[in-house]
């Protein structure tokens, strides 16, 4: 796929050059954004005034706004993400030990080049973000369109190769272009007071509140009527939303599968063409040699048949492997929702015991690892699943199709019947042992309504003879089952490589599967950081605290607004404020000192005042009554 064109644009060079405007845009967004807390550097340089804040591309944990915009931004990144898998991305030759470092530098470069796509969507300064994002995205759209128009063909897919490969990324760029235009128009309408300002994102989302409300309803009040599509295909959950991380990962995985499927189909077609050319050369060599004792005469037809069978089998399994990988991508989303919902309900039985309480550091680090690992597992899993399906297709063709085509029905039926008879005999004997034990060697049911007999032996002597004679046969049957077990484990393990939500290790060794460990850490982190019940509880605490502060401020302001500015009013104001303060804080009474009394009398009066104040419960009615009396005294002062 490394096809070069004289009139085309070097996309690698453009990616390198885009680092300059990307850093410039990030610097502008950092300057106009203020930090939440001032630092010591602000005291040394007052001109900063809290600017130069850290720019956040997107929230991978709690934010649920602009999810599809971020998803299409990830789609625009997909072409360069796939470029990281190829060695051609390296601009120079490096030794083997330094390849990991070069890949790291390349990944950082791609991240910086695409940083403005995300930062312009997440910045609170919507106008600046829309303008800068529009200009940067428009540049990428123009360069991509010119590259496709000037050099559309390629060596692998032929005509219109670049358009076939890059139309998903171009579509995502066009969507971002429209999104930035929408942000600019909306910001202008808000500035002209034609539209209300956007509210800040609340801690608790509407779907989380609805989920908590559904938990408080009675089971009979919950809707149980579901359509056929909800029962058989997908059950829509109005109380759950996938985070940005899951949507972006799925979009890149789907675009990556589209690209590697086309590359796989084209490359395999190219390889099989070379096999056919080699087959023709073998046939020519066979015809030029002596016809007697010529091995090439028998080899050429076999190569021709193998090439034809392999080409058709590989082409058929390409679509099956692609369909399997796409279904796995959506199935991982369904499993994510199912596992998160179980964790919300406090159910951990579906997880291995070792993963019931993962460490906090592992869980948070798993959030950073998951997206990249899921994409890599999906792409590599496609090739592995494709190869396994290709082997099964070849076995089916050579074991079933070709014997029937060549008229060897009897041979095929004999072999097929032998295999079926052997497998059937093993299955029948296994079932027969269970039936014999169930009928003759278990005691009768204690209660006729019980589903099964109790685990209590009957006819023990006959049971010992039964074990003795079946011991020798089970040894022979165990050998065949051992081979079957190994084959099934290999097939299922390779088939589930793209499934990061399932372990391919045996029970007790799940921690040796790094992909599954990443999945468990990620869902636990999302469970603890976005649990609707926990978020709702924290939101109630915050609202209660804010309301309490507001009530206290309104109470003091009410006293200040009702007081007169005269001297007598000021004295009365001070007395009532003193009374209110002592009423709310009785322990301050012990700290007051009355100079007109003796120390002994002062101690008795203070003790009595403490007892009286501790028995009085401050209430809003008492405060209102005190305020009314204060207003009455102020009116009398004015009359006098």
NORQUI-V592069 format. One line per field, one symbol per residue. ss: DSSP state (A for helix, B for strand, O for the rest). Layout:
ss = ???
This chain:
ss = OOOOOOOOOOAAAAAAAAAAAAAAAAAAAAAAOOOOOOOAAAAAOOOOOOOOOOOOOOOOOOOOOOAAAAAAAAAAAAAAAAAOOOAAAOOOOOOAAAAAAAAAAAAAAAAAAOAAAAAAAAOOOAAAAAAAAAAAAAAAAAAAAAAAAAOOOBOOOBOOAAAAAAAAAAAAAAAAAAAAAAAAAAAAAAAOOOOOOOOOOOOOOAAAAAAAAAAAOOAAAOOOOOOAAAAAOOOOOOOOOOOAAAAAAAAAAAAAAAAAAAAAAAAAAAAAAAAAAAAAAAAAAAAAOOOOOOAAAAAAAAAAAAAAAAAAAAAAAAAAAAAAAAAAAAAAAAAAAAAAAAAAOOOOOOOOAAAOOOOAAAAAAAAAAAAAAAAAAAAAAAAAAAAAAAAAAAAAAAAAAAAAAOOOAAAAAAAAAAAAAAAAAAAAAAAAAAAAAAAAOBOOOOOOOOOOOOOOBOOAAAAAAAAAAAAAAAAAAAAAAAAAAAAAAAAAAAAOOOOOOOOOOOOOOAAAOAAAAAAAAAAAAAAAAAOAAAAAAAAAAAAAAAAAAAAAAAAAAAAAAAOOOOAAAAAAAAAAAAAAAAAAOAAAAAAOOOOOOOAAAAAAAAAAAAAAAAAOOOOAAAAAAAAAAAAAAAAAAAAO
